[in-house]
């Protein structure tokens, strides 16, 4: 009798002759995926290094621009005794002056003088007041309900208060005041005039 007649699934009746599957041997798809993984890891390493290189390159370019626009070119224009100049190629150069200033964070006395001056001049609106409230790791529910419980709170809060004026806002404001003839005590704002050159190519 043909053994296949009673074995429609064509299963080998002798199980000892059936080779066992080697689960530890990597299948072909797994090998391909691991090869891709290796390549991507190398690509990421190269991309990270590229970002570092470009960041350093940008930093050097910004420093070079500042050196030219804030020092070398204005100084040369001053030697020539002019604030405007047009090159033969039609590049217009104008030297302007801006105020750089910031309120000291490490000097409480100087900082308070700056805030007081702004308040006395009626410009206290420039001062930003920021409150930082710390909640513990297990106080999420209390933090979520904080706004509603603030007026009737019983548990103490660890609050940090910060007052500041954004440097760009401060510099713009002081420049505007000086242009109006207001005597501004630049020393309490760590302020100083900064000349820089602006370029515009004529069409």
URVENVEN-V255852 format. One record per residue. N is the residue number from 0. RES is the residue in one small letter. PSI is psi in whole degrees, 0 to 359 (* if undefined). OMEGA is omega as a letter, one per 40 degrees, with the letter a starting at -180 (* if undefined). Layout:
n = <N N>
res = <RES RES>
psi = <PSI PSI>
omega = <OMEGA OMEGA>
This chain:
n = <0 1 2 3 4 5 6 7 8 9 10 11 12 13 14 15 16 17 18 19 20 21 22 23 24 25 26 27 28 29 30 31 32 33 34 35 36 37 38 39 40 41 42 43 44 45 46 47 48 49 50 51 52 53 54 55 56 57 58 59 60 61 62 63 64 65 66 67 68 69 70 71 72 73 74 75 76 77 78 79 80 81 82 83 84 85 86 87 88 89 90 91 92 93 94 95 96 97 98 99 100 101 102 103 104 105 106 107 108 109 110 111 112 113 114 115 116 117 118 119 120 121 122 123 124 125 126 127 128 129 130 131 132 133 134 135 136 137 138 139 140 141 142 143 144 145 146 147 148 149 150 151 152 153 154 155 156 157 158 159 160 161 162 163 164 165 166 167 168 169 170 171 172 173 174 175 176 177 178 179 180 181 182 183 184 185 186 187 188 189 190 191 192 193 194 195 196 197 198 199 200 201 202>
res = <x x x x x x x x x x x x x x x x x x x x x x x x x x x x x x x x x x x x x x x x x x x x x x x x x x x x x x x x x x x x x x x x x x x x x x x x x x x x x x x x x x x x x x x x x x x x x x x x x x x x x x x x x x x x x x x x x x x x x x x x x x x x x x x x x x x x x x x x x x x x x x x x x x x x x x x x x x x x x x x x x x x x x x x x x x x x x x x x x x x x x x x x x x x x x x x x x x x x x x x x x x x>
psi = <138 122 335 339 324 14 71 334 359 40 134 118 341 94 337 337 351 122 137 146 131 98 339 344 123 135 166 318 322 321 317 317 321 325 319 321 316 315 318 323 318 319 321 317 317 321 319 317 323 320 317 316 316 323 316 320 319 317 318 321 320 321 321 318 315 320 319 309 333 351 294 312 313 322 321 320 323 322 324 349 33 157 353 144 144 125 169 337 3 22 115 129 128 130 123 170 137 160 131 132 156 147 125 133 335 351 97 320 315 322 317 323 319 315 319 319 317 317 315 329 1 24 32 341 339 340 123 138 119 128 132 121 127 133 146 169 326 19 30 316 318 322 319 330 2 314 317 334 354 318 335 22 147 334 141 150 144 102 133 127 133 132 136 163 130 131 318 319 316 314 317 319 314 322 315 317 318 324 334 357 7 135 111 127 82 331 326 349 11 37 152 148 138 118 144 157 140 138 145 124 125 138 *>
omega = <i a a a i a a a i i i a a a a i a a i i a a a i a i a a a i i a i i i i i a a i i i i i i i i i i i i a a i i i i i i i i i i i i i a a a a a a i i i i i i i i a i i i i a i i i i a i i i i a i i i a i i a i a a a a i i a i i i a a i i a a i a i i a a i i a i i a a i i a a a a a i i a a a a a a a a a a i a a i i a i a a i a i a a a i a a i i a i i a a i i i i i a i a a a i a a i i a i i a i a i a a a *>
